[in-house]
Amino acid sequence: MKSVLVKIIKRTAFSTVLFTLMTPTAFADNGLIRVKSAHTVKVTADRLEQILNDKGMTVFVRIDHSAGAKHVGEVLRPTELILFGNPKVGTPLMLCSQSAAIDLPQKALISQDEKGQVWLTYNNPDYLVKRHNIKGCKEVIAKIETALANVSKAATMP
Protein backbone atom coordinates (compact mmCIF):
# COMPACT_ATOMS: atom_id res chain seq x y z
CA MET A 1 0.00 0.00 0.00
CA LYS A 2 2.78 2.39 0.93
CA SER A 3 4.58 1.90 -2.40
CA VAL A 4 1.33 2.61 -4.29
CA LEU A 5 0.91 5.89 -2.39
CA VAL A 6 4.52 6.87 -3.12
CA LYS A 7 3.95 6.20 -6.85
CA ILE A 8 0.76 8.29 -6.86
CA ILE A 9 2.48 11.15 -5.04
CA LYS A 10 5.45 11.07 -7.44
CA ARG A 11 3.18 10.93 -10.48
CA THR A 12 1.07 13.84 -9.16
CA ALA A 13 4.17 15.92 -8.38
CA PHE A 14 5.60 15.22 -11.84
CA SER A 15 2.30 16.16 -13.51
CA THR A 16 2.11 19.38 -11.52
CA VAL A 17 5.67 20.38 -12.44
CA LEU A 18 5.08 19.49 -16.09
CA PHE A 19 1.84 21.50 -16.20
CA THR A 20 3.54 24.49 -14.59
CA LEU A 21 6.42 24.42 -17.06
CA MET A 22 4.21 24.01 -20.13
CA THR A 23 1.55 26.64 -19.41
CA PRO A 24 2.20 30.30 -20.28
CA THR A 25 -0.15 31.40 -17.52
CA ALA A 26 1.14 31.51 -13.99
CA PHE A 27 -1.32 31.18 -11.13
CA ALA A 28 -0.48 32.67 -7.79
CA ASP A 29 -2.21 32.15 -4.47
CA ASN A 30 -2.77 35.90 -4.18
CA GLY A 31 -5.68 35.74 -6.61
CA LEU A 32 -3.81 36.95 -9.68
CA ILE A 33 -3.39 35.32 -13.06
CA ARG A 34 -0.30 36.35 -15.02
CA VAL A 35 0.09 35.79 -18.74
CA LYS A 36 3.49 36.18 -20.39
CA SER A 37 3.45 38.63 -23.30
CA ALA A 38 5.48 38.46 -26.50
CA HIS A 39 5.28 42.27 -26.80
CA THR A 40 6.29 45.46 -25.03
CA VAL A 41 4.03 46.92 -22.37
CA LYS A 42 2.72 49.58 -24.75
CA VAL A 43 2.04 47.14 -27.59
CA THR A 44 0.36 44.66 -25.23
CA ALA A 45 -1.80 47.41 -23.72
CA ASP A 46 -2.65 48.77 -27.19
CA ARG A 47 -3.62 45.30 -28.39
CA LEU A 48 -5.72 44.64 -25.28
CA GLU A 49 -7.52 47.96 -25.58
CA GLN A 50 -8.33 47.31 -29.26
CA ILE A 51 -9.55 43.76 -28.54
CA LEU A 52 -11.78 44.99 -25.71
CA ASN A 53 -13.25 47.71 -27.93
CA ASP A 54 -13.79 45.23 -30.76
CA LYS A 55 -15.68 42.92 -28.38
CA GLY A 56 -18.00 45.75 -27.32
CA MET A 57 -16.58 46.19 -23.85
CA THR A 58 -16.12 49.61 -22.35
CA VAL A 59 -12.56 50.76 -21.68
CA PHE A 60 -13.03 53.25 -18.86
CA VAL A 61 -9.46 54.40 -18.39
CA ARG A 62 -5.88 53.54 -19.21
CA ILE A 63 -3.32 54.62 -16.65
CA ASP A 64 0.39 54.88 -17.43
CA HIS A 65 1.96 54.50 -13.98
CA SER A 66 5.47 54.96 -15.42
CA ALA A 67 4.51 58.39 -16.75
CA GLY A 68 3.08 59.27 -13.34
CA ALA A 69 6.31 58.24 -11.65
CA LYS A 70 8.29 60.35 -14.11
CA HIS A 71 6.23 63.44 -13.12
CA VAL A 72 7.48 63.08 -9.55
CA GLY A 73 11.09 62.42 -10.52
CA GLU A 74 10.99 58.64 -10.10
CA VAL A 75 11.73 55.86 -12.57
CA LEU A 76 9.31 52.95 -12.80
CA ARG A 77 9.60 50.10 -15.27
CA PRO A 78 6.86 50.25 -17.92
CA THR A 79 3.57 49.70 -16.08
CA GLU A 80 0.06 50.35 -17.42
CA LEU A 81 -3.36 49.60 -15.98
CA ILE A 82 -6.54 49.28 -18.03
CA LEU A 83 -9.98 49.39 -16.40
CA PHE A 84 -12.72 47.83 -18.50
CA GLY A 85 -16.03 46.08 -18.27
CA ASN A 86 -19.47 45.29 -19.52
CA PRO A 87 -22.59 45.99 -17.40
CA LYS A 88 -24.29 42.93 -18.94
CA VAL A 89 -21.75 40.76 -17.11
CA GLY A 90 -20.80 42.91 -14.13
CA THR A 91 -24.34 43.68 -13.00
CA PRO A 92 -25.37 40.02 -12.54
CA LEU A 93 -22.16 39.47 -10.57
CA MET A 94 -23.01 42.38 -8.27
CA LEU A 95 -26.56 41.04 -7.90
CA CYS A 96 -25.05 37.80 -6.56
CA SER A 97 -22.83 39.73 -4.16
CA GLN A 98 -22.94 43.51 -4.10
CA SER A 99 -19.50 43.76 -2.48
CA ALA A 100 -18.02 42.47 -5.77
CA ALA A 101 -18.52 46.04 -7.00
CA ILE A 102 -15.28 47.02 -5.27
CA ASP A 103 -13.41 44.79 -7.73
CA LEU A 104 -15.30 46.06 -10.76
CA PRO A 105 -14.77 47.21 -13.38
CA GLN A 106 -12.22 44.57 -14.33
CA LYS A 107 -8.56 45.55 -14.32
CA ALA A 108 -5.62 44.40 -16.40
CA LEU A 109 -2.09 45.30 -15.34
CA ILE A 110 0.53 45.21 -18.05
CA SER A 111 4.02 45.49 -16.63
CA GLN A 112 7.66 44.70 -17.29
CA ASP A 113 9.54 42.75 -14.64
CA GLU A 114 13.16 43.27 -13.56
CA LYS A 115 14.33 40.80 -16.23
CA GLY A 116 12.55 42.67 -19.03
CA GLN A 117 9.68 40.18 -19.41
CA VAL A 118 6.24 41.72 -19.97
CA TRP A 119 3.23 40.28 -18.15
CA LEU A 120 -0.51 40.87 -18.37
CA THR A 121 -2.03 40.32 -14.93
CA TYR A 122 -5.67 40.20 -13.86
CA ASN A 123 -7.80 39.07 -10.94
CA ASN A 124 -8.69 35.39 -10.95
CA PRO A 125 -12.52 35.22 -10.99
CA ASP A 126 -12.35 32.25 -8.58
CA TYR A 127 -10.55 34.51 -6.12
CA LEU A 128 -13.40 37.02 -6.40
CA VAL A 129 -15.91 34.23 -5.69
CA LYS A 130 -14.06 33.41 -2.47
CA ARG A 131 -13.38 37.01 -1.52
CA HIS A 132 -17.03 38.06 -1.87
CA ASN A 133 -18.66 34.74 -0.94
CA ILE A 134 -20.45 34.74 -4.30
CA LYS A 135 -23.12 32.08 -4.62
CA GLY A 136 -25.41 31.25 -7.52
CA CYS A 137 -23.35 32.93 -10.22
CA LYS A 138 -21.49 29.99 -11.77
CA GLU A 139 -22.53 30.88 -15.34
CA VAL A 140 -21.47 34.51 -14.93
CA ILE A 141 -18.13 33.50 -13.40
CA ALA A 142 -17.53 31.01 -16.21
CA LYS A 143 -18.30 33.71 -18.79
CA ILE A 144 -15.87 36.11 -17.07
CA GLU A 145 -13.13 33.44 -16.84
CA THR A 146 -13.48 32.63 -20.53
CA ALA A 147 -13.55 36.26 -21.62
CA LEU A 148 -10.51 37.24 -19.54
CA ALA A 149 -8.51 34.22 -20.72
CA ASN A 150 -9.40 34.89 -24.37
CA VAL A 151 -8.62 38.61 -24.41
CA SER A 152 -5.41 38.06 -22.44
CA LYS A 153 -4.21 35.37 -24.81
CA ALA A 154 -5.07 37.47 -27.88
CA ALA A 155 -3.28 40.55 -26.51
CA THR A 156 -0.11 38.69 -25.51
CA MET A 157 0.44 36.14 -28.26
CA PRO A 158 3.05 36.73 -30.99
N, C-alpha and C positions, 0 to 999 in steps of 0.2 A: 504494500500500500504506500509506504513511504517513497519508494522509487518512482511510483506513478505520479505522486504529488510533485516530486522534484522535476520530473519531465514536463508536467503541465506548467509549472512555474517558469522553467527555462524557456519553453515554447512561447508562453505569454510574454515574457520579458523580451525575447527576440523579436516577436511580432510588434511589440510596442516600439522598440528601437527602430526597426525597419520602417514602420509607419511614420515615425517622427522624421527620419532622414529623407523619406521620399515625398513628403507633402510640403508644398510651398507655404502653407499657412501654419503659423505657430500659435498654439493655444496657450494661454497663461492662466493661472488660477486667480488672477486679479480681474477677470471678466472681460479681458480684451482679446480680440483676434487680430493678428498681424499678418499681412500678406506682403511678401517680398515683391518689389517693383523692378522692372527692367528699365525704368526711366528715371529722369531727374525728378525732384520734388515738383517743380513747376509743370513739367510735362504730365506727370501723373495727376496732379490737381486739375490741370486743364482738361485732360481726358475724362476724369471723373465728372467734372462739372458738365461737360458736353453730353456724356452718357445720361446723367441724371435729367438734364433738360430734354433730351431726346425721348426719355421714358415718361415724360410728363410730370416729373417730380418738381417741387419748388426748391430752388437753391436760395436760401434766405440770406446767407452772408458767406464770404470767403475772407478769412483773416490770415494775413501774412505776419506771423509772430517774429520772424527774422527782421522784417522791416521795422516793426515796433521796437525791437531791441536796439536796432541801429539808431533810432531817434533819441535814445537815452544813452548813447555812447557805448553800448554793449555789442558783442558779437555772439550770435546764435546760429548754429548750423541751420540750413534751410528747413523751415517748419511752417506748414500751412494747415489751417483747420477750415473745413467746409461744413456748414450746418444746412441740412436739407430734410425734406419730408413730403408726406402726402397725407392730408387729413382723412382720406378714405381708409387709410391703414392705421394712422396714429389715433384717430378718435375711438375706434373700437377697442384699441389697447387701453386707452384711458378710461373707457367705460368698464373694463374689467378691473382696473385698479387705477384710480385717479392719481395716485402718487407717481405713476409712471411718467406723468407730465414733466417732472423735473429732468428726465432723461430724454425728452423730446424737444425740439426736433432731433433727428438722428445727427450724429457727428462723425466725420471722417478726419483723422489726423494723418497728414502726409509729412513724413520727416526723414531726415538723413541721420544715420547713426555715426558714431565716432570712427567707423571704418569706411564710411562713404556709401554704405548700402542704404537705399531708400525703402521705406516701409509705408504701407497704408494700414492704419489701425482703426478699428471701430469696436463698439460695445457688443459683446456676445449677447444675443437676445435671450439665451438661457440664463445668463447672469441677471438680466432685468427681471425675468420671471421670478427668480429667487429673491432678488433685492426687494421687489414690490409685492411679493406673495400673490402673483397673478394666477388666477384660476379661471378656467372656462374659456381660454383664448388660444387654444392649441392651433387652430387654423390661421389665426392672425400672426402668431409667433412663427409658424412655418413659412408663411408668406414673407415675413420680414427677413428670416434667415436666408431664404432663397434669393430674395432681391439683393440683400447686402453682399452675399457671396458672388452673385453674378456681376454686379456693377464693380465690385472690387477686382475680380478676375479680369474683366474687360479693361479696366483702367490701368492695370499693372502688367499685363502680358506684353511680350515683345511685338 
